Amino acid sequence: MLATANLTIQFGAKPLFDQVSVKFADGNRYGLIGANGCGKSTLMKILGGDLEPSAGDVMLQTGMRLGKLNQNQFGYEDERVLDVVMQGHQEMWNAMRERDRIYADPESSDADYMRAAELESTFAEYGGYDAEARASGLLTAAGIEAAKHERPMREVAPGLKLRVLLAQALFSRPDVLLLDEPTNNLDIHSISWLERTLNEYDATMIIISHDRHFLNEVCTHIADLDFQRLTVYPGNYDDFMLASMQARERVESANAKARDRIADLQEFVRRFSANASKARQATSRKRQLEKIKIEEIRPSSRQNPYIRFEQGKKLYRSAVTVENLSFGYPGADAQVLRNVSLGVEAGERIAIIGPNGAGKTTLMRCLAGELHPSSGRITWVESANPGYMPQDPQAEFETPMSLFDWMSTWSGKADDDQLVRATLGRLLFSGEETKKSIKVLSGGEKGRMIYGKLMLTKPNVLLMDEPTNHMDMETIESLQMGLERYQGTLIFVSHDRQFVGALATRIVELHADGRLTDFRGNYDEYLEKLGSVA
């Protein structure tokens, strides 16, 4: 069991969250959700002992072990993969390292060797003698081939590094496991593997994620951080959405009835308080009035941007044709894309999926004109006006200027301040915030600014590479709604299966070996086809 008592964290005048008392226990898997900036990661750091609260306590049941998913996937590049995993049991690892240091030092004293004997006992107590075998078993189960176990982390593909770090978190067999955004940088198939792994592991888990499908598949409870308070709901994310909506409706209904009752009592008191024969009844009504309470409904920290995309000029038949496209980065041993051919009709919604490193972003950059093919060609129809959202939009925000000035460059009209302010307002930037520099924007804020650019420029083809990256639930849902209503052609890369399932009418999967699977149908139909093939 991991619990908190009256936990408060305050960085400025206003607390991030206040008086949070909660118990995480019984092997339940809790999805920790809330708007960006509400304090989810801060709470996770406090629970993990990496940050001290302003007030309150965190209590881990005696004898229970806590495991945490390390967020720094590139922090172990020169270390052996097996060693990275074994560091998940810090006490065992420290005992082993100190013991080995004593044995390796030719000037070690008798006292040092006595200390080494104690460390040997500690090492054995923690299962050190089969540690490498256990670490290797975890890595193999995670899909890391045995040949990589003795190699340095830098030789592990970026898409597999998180699997190594998850094996590290599981290595000590923790009773409580903290996972902050475990699906980040994972492809669709890797996320499915992660779901299976977590569902099979017996531990109490607290998980931060913006992947709705993942939360539905893994979580038994949802811990909602809102109103500076934490409320726990039984069930997965869909259950939470229904329960929270019903709870709010019940409060609103009870408040409406209470207001009606108050109005009736006040009317009675007004009419009969001066009437001697009714004075006693009027006094009774006053007492009843004092007992009726209107429950406060606090404004939520959640905000939904208003996202709508329009196409300036409609396409009627073809949008773009890709013929025998190949691309290799200078100095690379192999080509990322090999003989890719693809025809895109107007109005199609194509999801490009596949493992990390298969070339999804490279293909998008070629379509957007950022990269030029090594061979083959891309032919856009004459009236096509593609708009591009890159996976990393940092290059769009290098020149120092305000949010208002940046958005004004895409309005198409020199003096249309009202349109620019309205667009910024719909994306939750208003007032003085529009004057701040684009250099200080967070990843999610940069993404919303790119949405605004595409809303103003009205492309008839949207090219979107991981458009939900860094976004909270509310923004993802608003983006999905905006794209569902978009009448133009959509080509997008995403690892969010609910997002892909809701939007795609065609699936293009790039494989690590260079093959391409082109399936005309939605994502569920594609998975059914894969199942029948298997």
Secondary structure by P-SEA (a helix, b strand, c coil): cccccbbbbbccccccccbbbbbbccbbbbbbbbcccccaaaaaaaaacccccccccccccccbbbbbbbccccccccccaaaaaaccaaaaaaaaaaaaaaaacccccaaaaaaaaaaaaaaaaacccaaaaaaaaaaaaacccccccccccccccccaaaaaaaaaaacccccbbbbccccccccaaaaaaaaaaaaacccbbbbbbccaaaaaacccccccccccbbbbbcccaaaaaaaaaaaaaaaaaaaaaaaaaaaaaaaaaaaccccccaaaaaaaaaaaaaabbbbbbccccbbbbbbbbbbccccccccccccbbbbbccccccccccbbbbbbcccbbbbbbbcccccaaaaaaaaacccccccccccccccbbbbbbcccccccccccccaaaaaaaacccccaaaaaaaaaaaacccccccccccccccaaaaaaaaaaaaaaacccbbbbccccccccaaaaaaaaaaaaacccbbbbccccaaaaaacccbbbbbccccbbbbbcccaaaaaaaaaaac
